[in-house]
């Protein structure tokens, strides 16, 4: 058996573990494999999936001193359907940058 086929099969075993709802000990016992083997392939699969995931985008925020609560809110709905509510008087430039970032 080639290494790539073996790797694919172990990734499928790791995927089965993730979907099983069992602990690693229970899963290894049911499958008749060593616990360390299950742990190793689950770790490798998770690391492989994390490497393929989109990087997290962090947005800058500005922390200011608290202001008197406003009962009047302005609501912005993005093209993607996200609803953002802001107190009247919030910096419009900040809102525009935030909406633009969410639209990417």
Protein Blocks (a to p, Z undefined) as FASTA:
>chain_A
ZZklmmmmmmmmmmmmmmnopafklmmmmnopafklmmmmmmmmmmmmmmmpccdddddd
dddddddddfbdcddddfkopacdddehiafklmmmmmmmmmZZ
